[in-house]
Amino acid sequence: MASADVLARVEELRESLDYHSYRYYVLDDPSVTDAEYDRLFQELTLLERQYPELVTAESPTQRVGVKPTGGFAEVAHELPMLSLDNAFSDDDWLPSFDVLRSD
């Protein structure tokens, strides 16, 4: 069972991530770097894995961003846009291109 400190940290992370997502997606005015956002998200993910009873449908780990502002044109991509899942170095993302090769 999660302690009061863990529960408080999870709530703090969720509120922080929601705020930063709103600033990024809706206001187009990021308040933290992508790396800092990823660090907060990874911390929340780890806590929710350690304490699965704390996972809720409203958690940023259980949904994708927020509704973006209008004005974005739809784009058809020749190759699928695959998630890089927080790639931080060449070694993190280069192997993913193996699935696109047709030898």
Secondary structure, 3 states (H helix, E strand, C coil): CCCHHHHHHHHHHHHHHHHHHHHHHHCCCCCCCHHHHHHHHHHHHHHHHHCHHHCCCCCHHHCCCCCCCCCCCCCCCCCCCCCCCCCCCHHHHHHHHHHHCCC
